[in-house]
Amino acid sequence: MHIRTRTVLLIVAVSYVHAASVQRSNEAIQYVTNLTRFINDQHFGTFVCWLLQFSDQYTPALLHNSMAQELSKDEDTVLLQVDLHTSYSPSYSFPNVVIIFADALDEDVDLTHLRTWLDAVPYKTFVVILFKMSNRMLIDSVAENFLSYGIVNLIMVAFNIDNIFTFNYAPTRTTVHVGFPHPLVLLYNRLREFKTETIKITYAQSTFTYTYDDGFEGEDIHLFKLFFQRLGINLAFDELICDGKHYLIECLQESNNYIFVNRMYVRKLSSQLIDAIEMDKVRIFAPKGKPLTFAEMLLKPFHPAVWMLLLGICVAVHLLCRLAPRLICNDLVLLALTGIEKRSLQTTGRFEKLFAISLIILFFQLKSAYETKLVSYMIDVPTEPDPKTIDELRQRDLKVIVDSRFFNPNQFHQQLAGLLRVTENVTTLLKDGAFFINDIAMRIMAKDISNVDPITGKQLYVPLEEILGETMPFFYFHKNCPFQYEFSTYRRYVFEAGLQQHWRKTIITLKDRRFHTVIAKLKSISQQTVRENTLKPIFIGIILLWVAALVVFLSENFIFYSWKSCKQFKTFKNLQIIYHIYYRIDKAYK
């Protein structure tokens, strides 16, 4: 009798435990279903749910089927059911929720296929694990293992005991919930619970990352600092160092840092990239026209074709004067230039008068234009015209330097055939030619004091009018970086609030103010100081002209007085002869 009683009690206990386990499993399935529907209510569009079964045991398979039946009732939910032996394929849609069915955490199961699925789970996706609690010590190790795949939104629901586990990281901390809490208790932002004090991020020196003398930072540095400041995390910046053999993203993938601050133009899209929202134009920043030499200052006012035309007119008029001396008495070129006339125009023919008047008007206009140009050269330092088109770069044989870390040279090969020069560091070759720049950076760099020539007070580089194209810049995040989705949302809020445009305008205003101050100082110095190398050619020319005039003057006086003396001597001789003749005649008569 006693044995029967014990047997009955044992059966009742086993039945109660089984019934309790079944009830807990059903409640867990219903709770996870409701949790999934709650997430679906916050989502717009098609809702994708992965159901991954990674156990050969009966219970996980049963839970898998039950969950699939419950979620299949929702019309806007797409279910992807996977067993232990299926690998991930890129053709599958990215999930909004992932539910994993497992048995005991220490079950001996081949996880090769599971790793391919975990590697494809986006950061923002919530992952729910339904499992059988057997060893409490394995909970934290599972959470850290999932963190290595960039999964921080992890929820573990035990189907054999009344426990639900959520996790906070850096360091890993486990929170145990009893019962079935409200979904908002589990679906919170894990990043705000990070306890990390400092994170290293990578940057390369550029217009958007440069810290200016007045303490104002580039807009990208400012953006990342504000983002991590909201999370209570300080930033440590590591400057990017590549060996020159890598494309920028390849170099970044080898670094251990999570984020690259600089915006870049990529060859192909990747899930590790976050767009910068606004399209940017790609332009060329070319060296300004070179200062003119003294000889060029004298020749540049007129186009070579004008000089050839003037030479042709002078030769034609000179030949006409020589061939038809009766038709044209004066040297019309000298007459038009200096007003010297051999014979008064009033006494010449009608043809010569009309021809002379035409040449006088023509040369007067050309002299006025020429003098105006020379006066403008005296007011400001004369330079060659600034290049405005790619064809003008070809005419000047200016190479376009492309920094392969930030731009893809193949994209512009057709437009700049024969002009491209690829390098990994533009700054070492700036004096050799033009270079690629995006329009936003160009607006900032054009007003930088480093773009001012300290001698002439003019800009060293000017943008070409032609636009090579438009492209979308991206920010790079390391694989499995937990901050990518949060940054994408924050960056959009900042852009819509107009903060980035405000920072950019502030930088341009500060640079423009300082730029004009430096220009004014340089112009003031140039007005007060007459440089020797500028005046030397002019003085040499004046001295040579004076010497030539003196030589001509002395020559003319020498020739004139020599001729006069010779004439007087001959007259005197003639008078002497006449006198002697007259004297002899007179003597003979006497």
C-alpha positions as CSV (number, residue, x, y, z in Angstrom):
1,M,0.0,0.0,0.0
2,H,2.8,2.3,0.9
3,I,4.6,1.6,-2.4
4,R,1.4,2.3,-4.4
5,T,1.0,5.6,-2.6
6,R,4.5,6.7,-3.5
7,T,4.0,5.6,-7.1
8,V,0.8,7.6,-7.4
9,L,2.5,10.7,-5.8
10,L,5.4,10.4,-8.2
11,I,3.1,10.1,-11.2
12,V,1.2,13.1,-10.0
13,A,4.4,15.1,-9.4
14,V,5.7,14.2,-12.8
15,S,2.4,15.1,-14.4
16,Y,2.3,18.4,-12.6
17,V,5.9,19.2,-13.6
18,H,5.1,18.3,-17.2
19,A,1.9,20.3,-17.2
20,A,3.7,23.2,-15.7
21,S,6.5,23.0,-18.3
22,V,3.9,22.7,-21.1
23,Q,2.0,25.7,-19.7
24,R,5.3,27.7,-19.4
25,S,6.2,26.8,-23.0
26,N,2.8,27.9,-24.3
27,E,3.0,31.1,-22.3
28,A,6.5,31.7,-23.6
29,I,5.3,31.2,-27.2
30,Q,2.3,33.5,-26.7
31,Y,4.5,36.2,-25.1
32,V,7.1,36.1,-27.8
33,T,4.3,36.2,-30.4
34,N,2.8,39.3,-28.7
35,L,6.3,40.8,-28.4
36,T,6.9,40.3,-32.2
37,R,3.5,41.9,-33.0
38,F,4.3,44.8,-30.8
39,I,7.5,45.4,-32.8
40,N,5.5,45.0,-36.0
41,D,3.1,47.8,-34.9
42,Q,6.1,50.2,-34.6
43,H,7.2,49.2,-38.1
44,F,6.1,50.5,-41.5
45,G,6.0,48.3,-44.6
46,T,6.6,44.6,-44.9
47,F,7.7,42.9,-41.7
48,V,10.2,40.1,-42.0
49,C,10.7,37.5,-39.2
50,W,13.3,34.8,-39.2
51,L,12.5,31.6,-37.4
52,L,15.7,29.7,-36.9
53,Q,15.7,26.3,-35.3
54,F,19.1,25.2,-34.2
55,S,18.5,22.0,-32.2
56,D,17.6,18.4,-33.0
57,Q,15.5,18.0,-29.9
58,Y,11.7,17.6,-30.0
59,T,10.7,20.6,-27.9
60,P,12.4,23.3,-30.0
61,A,10.8,21.8,-33.1
62,L,7.4,21.9,-31.4
63,L,7.9,25.5,-30.4
64,H,9.0,26.4,-33.8
65,N,5.9,25.0,-35.4
66,S,3.6,26.7,-32.8
67,M,5.3,30.0,-33.3
68,A,5.0,29.7,-37.1
69,Q,1.3,29.0,-36.9
70,E,0.7,32.0,-34.6
71,L,2.7,34.5,-36.7
72,S,1.3,33.2,-40.1
73,K,-2.1,34.7,-39.1
74,D,-0.6,38.2,-39.6
75,E,-1.0,39.2,-43.3
76,D,1.8,41.8,-43.3
77,T,4.4,39.4,-41.8
78,V,6.9,37.4,-44.0
79,L,8.2,34.3,-42.3
80,L,11.5,32.7,-43.1
81,Q,11.7,29.3,-41.4
82,V,15.2,27.7,-41.2
83,D,16.5,24.4,-39.8
84,L,19.8,23.4,-38.4
85,H,21.3,22.5,-41.8
86,T,20.6,25.6,-43.8
87,S,23.1,28.4,-44.5
88,Y,22.3,32.0,-45.1
89,S,22.0,33.4,-48.6
90,P,22.3,37.1,-49.6
91,S,19.1,36.7,-51.5
92,Y,17.1,36.6,-48.2
93,S,15.5,39.8,-47.0
94,F,16.9,41.4,-43.9
95,P,14.9,40.7,-40.8
96,N,13.1,43.0,-38.4
97,V,13.0,40.2,-35.7
98,V,14.9,37.0,-35.4
99,I,13.6,34.2,-33.2
100,I,16.0,31.3,-32.4
101,F,14.7,28.0,-31.0
102,A,17.3,26.0,-29.0
103,D,17.4,23.4,-26.3
104,A,19.9,23.4,-23.5
105,L,22.7,25.9,-24.1
106,D,25.4,23.2,-23.7
107,E,23.8,21.0,-26.4
108,D,26.4,19.6,-28.8
109,V,25.3,21.1,-32.0
110,D,27.2,22.1,-35.2
111,L,26.9,26.0,-35.2
112,T,28.6,26.5,-38.6
113,H,25.3,27.4,-40.3
114,L,24.1,29.5,-37.4
115,R,27.2,31.7,-37.7
116,T,26.3,32.7,-41.3
117,W,22.8,33.8,-40.1
118,L,24.1,35.7,-37.1
119,D,26.6,37.5,-39.3
120,A,23.8,38.8,-41.5
121,V,21.6,40.1,-38.7
122,P,21.5,44.0,-38.8
123,Y,22.3,45.8,-35.6
124,K,18.8,47.3,-35.0
125,T,17.1,43.9,-35.2
126,F,15.9,42.3,-31.9
127,V,17.0,38.7,-31.5
128,V,14.9,36.5,-29.2
129,I,16.3,33.1,-28.1
130,L,13.8,30.5,-26.7
131,F,15.9,28.0,-24.8
132,K,15.9,25.4,-22.0
133,M,17.7,26.7,-18.8
134,S,20.2,24.1,-17.7
135,N,23.3,26.1,-16.6
136,R,23.0,29.7,-15.5
137,M,26.7,30.2,-16.0
138,L,26.3,30.0,-19.8
139,I,24.0,32.9,-20.1
140,D,26.7,35.6,-20.1
141,S,29.0,33.7,-22.5
142,V,26.1,33.5,-25.0
143,A,25.5,37.2,-24.7
144,E,29.1,38.0,-25.3
145,N,29.3,35.6,-28.2
146,F,26.3,37.4,-29.9
147,L,28.0,40.8,-29.2
148,S,30.9,39.7,-31.4
149,Y,28.4,39.6,-34.2
150,G,27.2,43.1,-33.4
151,I,24.0,41.9,-31.8
152,V,23.2,44.0,-28.7
153,N,19.3,43.8,-28.8
154,L,19.3,40.2,-27.4
155,I,16.4,38.8,-25.3
156,M,16.7,35.2,-23.9
157,V,13.4,33.5,-22.9
158,A,13.6,30.3,-20.9
159,F,10.7,28.0,-21.7
160,N,11.2,25.7,-18.7
161,I,11.5,28.3,-15.9
162,D,9.9,31.7,-15.3
163,N,12.9,33.8,-16.4
164,I,13.6,36.3,-19.2
165,F,17.1,37.7,-19.6
166,T,18.2,41.0,-21.2
167,F,21.7,42.4,-21.4
168,N,23.7,45.6,-21.2
169,Y,27.2,45.9,-22.4
170,A,30.6,47.4,-21.9
171,P,30.9,45.7,-19.5
172,T,28.3,42.8,-19.9
173,R,25.6,43.0,-17.3
174,T,22.6,40.6,-17.2
175,T,19.1,41.7,-16.0
176,V,16.7,38.9,-15.0
177,H,12.9,39.5,-15.4
178,V,10.4,37.3,-13.7
179,G,7.0,36.8,-15.3
180,F,6.2,38.5,-18.6
181,P,7.0,42.3,-18.5
182,H,5.6,44.9,-20.8
183,P,7.4,44.9,-24.2
184,L,8.8,48.4,-23.6
185,V,10.7,47.0,-20.6
186,L,12.7,44.8,-22.9
187,L,12.8,46.9,-26.1
188,Y,14.9,49.8,-24.8
189,N,18.0,51.4,-26.4
190,R,21.0,49.4,-25.3
191,L,23.5,52.0,-26.3
192,R,22.3,54.4,-23.6
193,E,23.3,51.8,-21.1
194,F,26.9,51.5,-22.3
195,K,29.4,52.2,-19.6
196,T,32.4,52.7,-21.9
197,E,34.1,55.9,-21.2
198,T,36.2,56.2,-24.3
199,I,36.0,54.9,-27.9
200,K,38.7,55.2,-30.5
201,I,37.7,56.4,-34.0
202,T,39.8,56.9,-37.1
203,Y,40.1,60.0,-39.1
204,A,42.2,61.5,-41.9
205,Q,43.0,65.3,-42.0
206,S,40.5,67.1,-44.2
207,T,38.3,70.2,-44.4
208,F,35.5,68.4,-42.4
209,T,37.8,67.1,-39.7
210,Y,40.2,70.0,-39.2
211,T,40.2,71.9,-35.9
212,Y,40.7,75.6,-36.6
213,D,42.8,78.1,-34.6
214,D,39.8,79.6,-32.9
215,G,38.9,76.2,-31.6
216,F,36.0,75.6,-34.0
217,E,35.9,72.1,-35.3
218,G,35.0,70.7,-38.7
219,E,31.4,69.7,-39.1
220,D,32.0,65.9,-39.2
221,I,34.2,66.0,-36.1
222,H,31.5,68.1,-34.4
223,L,28.8,65.7,-35.5
224,F,30.4,62.6,-34.1
225,K,31.4,64.4,-30.8
226,L,27.8,65.5,-30.2
227,F,26.5,62.0,-31.0
228,F,28.8,60.2,-28.5
229,Q,28.3,63.0,-26.0
230,R,24.6,62.0,-25.9
231,L,25.7,58.5,-25.0
232,G,28.1,59.7,-22.3
233,I,31.2,58.5,-24.3
234,N,34.4,60.4,-24.9
235,L,36.3,60.0,-28.2
236,A,39.9,59.3,-28.8
237,F,41.0,60.1,-32.4
238,D,43.5,58.0,-34.3
239,E,44.8,59.4,-37.6
240,L,44.6,57.0,-40.4
241,I,47.9,55.6,-41.7
242,C,47.9,53.4,-44.8
243,D,50.9,52.0,-46.7
244,G,49.7,53.4,-50.0
245,K,48.7,50.0,-51.4
246,H,45.2,49.9,-50.1
247,Y,42.0,51.5,-51.1
248,L,40.7,53.5,-48.2
249,I,37.9,51.0,-47.1
250,E,40.4,48.1,-47.4
251,C,42.7,50.0,-45.1
252,L,39.9,50.8,-42.7
253,Q,38.8,47.1,-42.5
254,E,42.3,46.2,-41.2
255,S,42.1,48.7,-38.4
256,N,40.5,47.8,-35.1
257,N,38.5,51.0,-34.7
258,Y,34.8,51.0,-35.1
259,I,34.3,54.2,-37.1
260,F,35.9,56.4,-39.7
261,V,35.0,60.1,-39.4
262,N,35.7,61.3,-42.9
263,R,33.0,61.2,-45.5
264,M,34.1,59.3,-48.6
265,Y,33.1,58.4,-52.1
266,V,32.8,54.6,-52.5
267,R,33.1,52.2,-55.5
268,K,30.2,50.0,-54.3
269,L,27.6,50.1,-51.6
270,S,27.9,48.2,-48.4
271,S,25.8,47.7,-45.3
272,Q,28.7,49.2,-43.4
273,L,28.1,52.6,-45.0
274,I,25.8,55.5,-43.9
275,D,25.0,58.1,-46.4
276,A,25.6,61.8,-45.7
277,I,22.1,62.7,-46.9
278,E,23.0,65.6,-49.2
279,M,24.5,65.0,-52.7
280,D,27.8,66.7,-53.3
281,K,29.3,68.0,-56.5
282,V,32.8,67.0,-57.6
283,R,34.9,69.9,-58.9
284,I,38.5,70.7,-59.8
285,F,40.6,73.2,-57.8
286,A,43.2,74.6,-60.2
287,P,46.2,76.9,-59.7
288,K,45.4,80.6,-60.5
289,G,47.0,82.2,-63.5
290,K,50.8,82.8,-63.1
291,P,52.2,86.4,-62.7
292,L,53.2,88.0,-66.0
293,T,56.8,88.8,-66.7
294,F,57.8,92.3,-67.9
295,A,57.9,91.1,-71.6
296,E,54.5,89.5,-71.2
297,M,53.1,92.7,-69.7
298,L,54.1,94.5,-72.8
299,L,52.7,91.9,-75.2
300,K,49.7,90.5,-73.4
301,P,47.4,93.6,-73.8
302,F,46.8,92.5,-77.4
303,H,46.1,89.1,-78.7
304,P,48.8,87.7,-81.0
305,A,46.4,88.0,-84.0
306,V,46.1,91.8,-83.3
307,W,49.9,92.2,-83.2
308,M,50.1,90.3,-86.5
309,L,47.4,92.6,-88.0
310,L,49.2,95.7,-86.9
311,L,52.5,94.5,-88.3
312,G,50.7,93.7,-91.6
313,I,49.2,97.2,-91.7
314,C,52.5,98.9,-91.0
315,V,54.3,96.8,-93.7
316,A,51.5,97.5,-96.2
317,V,51.4,101.2,-95.6
318,H,55.2,101.4,-95.8
319,L,55.3,99.6,-99.1
320,L,52.5,101.8,-100.4
321,C,54.5,104.9,-99.5
322,R,57.6,103.6,-101.2
323,L,55.8,102.3,-104.4
324,A,53.5,105.4,-104.8
325,P,55.4,108.4,-103.5
326,R,53.3,110.8,-105.6
327,L,50.1,109.3,-104.2
328,I,51.2,109.3,-100.6
329,C,53.7,111.9,-99.5
330,N,53.9,111.3,-95.7
331,D,54.9,108.3,-93.7
332,L,51.3,107.5,-92.5
333,V,52.4,105.2,-89.7
334,L,54.6,107.8,-88.1
335,L,51.9,110.3,-88.7
336,A,49.3,108.2,-86.9
337,L,51.6,107.3,-84.1
338,T,53.6,110.6,-83.4
339,G,52.0,113.3,-85.6
340,I,55.2,113.8,-87.6
341,E,54.4,114.9,-91.2
342,K,56.7,115.6,-94.1
343,R,54.1,117.6,-95.9
344,S,51.0,119.2,-94.4
345,L,47.9,117.2,-94.9
346,Q,46.1,120.3,-96.2
347,T,48.3,120.2,-99.3
348,T,48.0,116.4,-99.9
349,G,45.4,114.5,-102.0
350,R,42.0,113.3,-100.9
351,F,43.1,109.6,-100.8
352,E,46.0,110.3,-98.5
353,K,43.8,112.4,-96.2
354,L,41.2,109.7,-95.8
355,F,43.8,107.0,-95.4
356,A,45.6,109.1,-92.8
357,I,42.5,109.9,-90.8
358,S,41.5,106.2,-90.8
359,L,44.9,105.1,-89.4
360,I,44.9,108.0,-86.9
361,I,41.5,106.8,-85.5
362,L,42.6,103.1,-85.5
363,F,45.9,103.8,-83.7
364,F,44.3,106.2,-81.2
365,Q,41.8,103.5,-80.1
366,L,44.5,100.8,-79.9
367,K,46.8,103.1,-77.9
368,S,44.0,104.0,-75.5
369,A,43.2,100.4,-74.9
370,Y,46.9,99.5,-74.6
371,E,47.5,102.3,-72.1
372,T,44.4,101.3,-70.1
373,K,45.7,97.8,-69.8
374,L,49.1,99.0,-68.7
375,V,47.5,101.2,-66.1
376,S,45.5,98.3,-64.8
377,Y,48.8,96.3,-64.5
378,M,50.2,99.1,-62.4
379,I,47.1,99.1,-60.1
380,D,47.1,95.3,-59.5
381,V,49.6,92.6,-60.0
382,P,49.1,91.3,-63.5
383,T,48.5,87.5,-63.9
384,E,47.4,85.2,-66.7
385,P,43.6,84.5,-66.9
386,D,42.4,81.9,-64.4
387,P,41.5,78.5,-66.0
388,K,37.8,77.9,-66.2
389,T,37.4,74.7,-68.3
390,I,39.1,71.4,-68.6
391,D,40.2,72.4,-72.1
392,E,42.2,75.3,-70.7
393,L,43.9,72.8,-68.3
394,R,44.9,70.8,-71.3
395,Q,46.3,73.9,-73.1
396,R,48.4,74.7,-70.0
397,D,49.4,71.0,-69.5
398,L,48.2,71.0,-65.9
399,K,47.7,67.6,-64.4
400,V,44.7,66.8,-62.2
401,I,45.8,65.0,-59.0
402,V,43.4,62.4,-57.7
403,D,43.6,61.2,-54.1
404,S,42.7,57.5,-54.5
405,R,41.8,57.3,-50.8
406,F,38.8,59.5,-51.3
407,F,37.9,59.4,-55.0
408,N,37.7,56.6,-57.6
409,P,39.9,57.7,-60.6
410,N,38.2,55.4,-63.0
411,Q,34.9,57.3,-62.6
412,F,36.5,60.4,-64.3
413,H,38.9,58.8,-66.6
414,Q,36.9,59.6,-69.8
415,Q,36.4,63.3,-68.9
416,L,40.0,63.8,-67.9
417,A,41.8,61.6,-70.4
418,G,45.5,62.3,-70.3
419,L,45.3,64.7,-67.3
420,L,44.8,62.3,-64.4
421,R,47.6,61.7,-61.9
422,V,46.7,59.2,-59.1
423,T,48.3,59.5,-55.7
424,E,47.7,58.6,-52.1
425,N,48.6,62.0,-50.7
426,V,47.5,65.2,-52.5
427,T,49.3,67.6,-50.2
428,T,52.7,66.5,-51.4
429,L,51.9,67.4,-55.0
430,L,49.8,70.6,-54.7
431,K,52.3,72.7,-56.5
432,D,52.3,70.4,-59.5
433,G,48.7,70.9,-60.7
434,A,45.0,70.9,-60.0
435,F,43.2,68.4,-57.8
436,F,39.8,67.0,-57.1
437,I,37.6,68.5,-54.4
438,N,34.0,68.3,-53.5
439,D,31.9,71.5,-53.7
440,I,31.3,71.9,-49.9
441,A,35.0,71.5,-49.1
442,M,35.9,73.9,-52.0
443,R,33.7,76.7,-50.5
444,I,35.6,76.4,-47.3
445,M,39.1,76.0,-48.8
446,A,38.7,78.9,-51.2
447,K,38.4,81.2,-48.2
448,D,41.3,79.7,-46.2
449,I,44.4,81.9,-45.6
450,S,46.6,79.1,-46.9
451,N,45.0,79.8,-50.3
452,V,46.4,83.3,-50.3
453,D,49.6,84.2,-52.2
454,P,51.7,86.3,-49.7
455,I,53.3,88.2,-52.6
456,T,50.4,89.1,-54.8
457,G,47.6,88.9,-52.2
458,K,45.5,86.8,-54.5
459,Q,44.1,83.3,-54.3
460,L,46.5,80.5,-55.2
461,Y,43.7,78.1,-56.4
462,V,40.4,78.8,-58.0
463,P,37.5,76.4,-58.9
464,L,36.8,75.5,-62.5
465,E,33.3,76.4,-63.7
466,E,32.8,72.8,-65.0
467,I,31.2,70.2,-62.7
468,L,32.5,66.7,-63.2
469,G,29.4,65.1,-61.6
470,E,27.4,64.6,-58.4
471,T,27.8,61.8,-55.9
472,M,26.7,60.8,-52.5
473,P,29.4,60.7,-49.7
474,F,29.2,58.1,-47.0
475,F,30.5,57.5,-43.5
476,Y,32.2,54.1,-42.9
477,F,31.4,51.9,-39.8
478,H,33.4,48.8,-39.0
479,K,31.6,45.5,-39.3
480,N,29.3,44.7,-36.4
481,C,29.6,48.3,-35.0
482,P,26.7,48.8,-32.6
483,F,26.5,52.5,-33.2
484,Q,25.7,52.5,-36.9
485,Y,21.9,52.5,-36.9
486,E,21.7,55.0,-34.0
487,F,24.1,57.3,-35.7
488,S,22.1,57.1,-38.9
489,T,19.0,58.3,-37.1
490,Y,20.8,61.0,-35.2
491,R,22.5,62.3,-38.3
492,R,19.2,62.7,-40.0
493,Y,17.8,64.6,-37.1
494,V,20.8,66.9,-37.1
495,F,20.5,67.5,-40.8
496,E,16.8,68.2,-40.7
497,A,17.4,70.7,-37.8
498,G,19.9,72.6,-40.0
499,L,22.8,72.2,-37.6
500,Q,25.3,70.9,-40.2
501,Q,24.4,73.8,-42.5
502,H,24.8,76.2,-39.6
503,W,28.2,74.8,-38.6
504,R,29.3,75.0,-42.2
505,K,28.1,78.6,-42.6
506,T,29.8,79.6,-39.4
507,I,33.2,78.2,-40.6
508,I,32.8,79.9,-44.0
509,T,32.0,83.2,-42.2
510,L,35.0,83.0,-39.9
511,K,37.3,82.0,-42.8
512,D,35.9,84.8,-45.0
513,R,36.4,87.4,-42.3
514,R,40.0,86.3,-41.7
515,F,40.6,85.9,-45.5
516,H,39.6,89.5,-46.2
517,T,41.7,90.8,-43.3
518,V,44.8,89.1,-44.6
519,I,44.1,90.3,-48.1
520,A,43.7,93.9,-46.9
521,K,47.0,93.7,-45.0
522,L,48.8,92.3,-48.0
523,K,47.4,95.0,-50.3
524,S,48.3,97.7,-47.7
525,I,51.9,96.4,-47.6
526,S,52.1,96.2,-51.4
527,Q,50.9,99.8,-51.8
528,Q,53.5,101.1,-49.3
529,T,56.4,99.0,-50.6
530,V,57.8,99.2,-54.1
531,R,59.6,96.0,-54.8
532,E,63.0,96.2,-56.6
533,N,62.3,93.2,-58.9
534,T,59.1,95.0,-60.1
535,L,60.7,98.4,-60.9
536,K,64.1,97.1,-62.2
537,P,62.9,96.2,-65.7
538,I,61.2,99.6,-66.0
539,F,64.3,101.5,-64.9
540,I,66.5,99.5,-67.2
541,G,64.1,100.2,-70.1
542,I,64.1,104.0,-69.2
543,I,67.9,104.1,-68.9
544,L,68.4,102.3,-72.2
545,L,65.9,104.7,-73.9
546,W,67.8,107.7,-72.5
547,V,71.1,106.3,-73.6
548,A,69.7,105.7,-77.1
549,A,68.2,109.2,-77.2
550,L,71.5,110.7,-76.1
551,V,73.4,108.7,-78.7
552,V,70.9,109.8,-81.4
553,F,71.1,113.4,-80.2
554,L,74.9,113.4,-80.2
555,S,75.0,111.7,-83.5
556,E,72.6,114.2,-85.0
557,N,74.6,117.1,-83.6
558,F,77.9,115.6,-84.8
559,I,76.6,115.0,-88.2
560,F,74.9,118.4,-88.4
561,Y,77.9,120.4,-87.2
562,S,80.3,118.2,-89.3
563,W,78.2,118.9,-92.4
564,K,78.0,122.6,-91.5
565,S,81.7,122.9,-90.9
566,C,82.5,121.0,-94.1
567,K,80.1,123.3,-96.0
568,Q,81.7,126.4,-94.4
569,F,85.1,125.1,-95.3
570,K,84.2,124.5,-98.9
571,T,82.6,128.0,-99.0
572,F,85.7,129.5,-97.6
573,K,87.8,127.7,-100.1
574,N,85.6,128.9,-102.9
575,L,85.8,132.4,-101.7
576,Q,89.6,132.1,-101.5
577,I,89.8,130.9,-105.1
578,I,87.4,133.7,-106.3
579,Y,89.5,136.2,-104.4
580,H,92.7,135.0,-106.0
581,I,91.2,135.0,-109.4
582,Y,89.7,138.5,-108.9
583,Y,93.1,139.7,-107.5
584,R,95.0,138.4,-110.5
585,I,92.5,139.9,-112.9
586,D,92.7,143.2,-111.1
587,K,96.5,143.1,-111.1
588,A,96.5,142.3,-114.8
589,Y,94.4,145.3,-115.7
590,K,96.7,147.6,-113.8
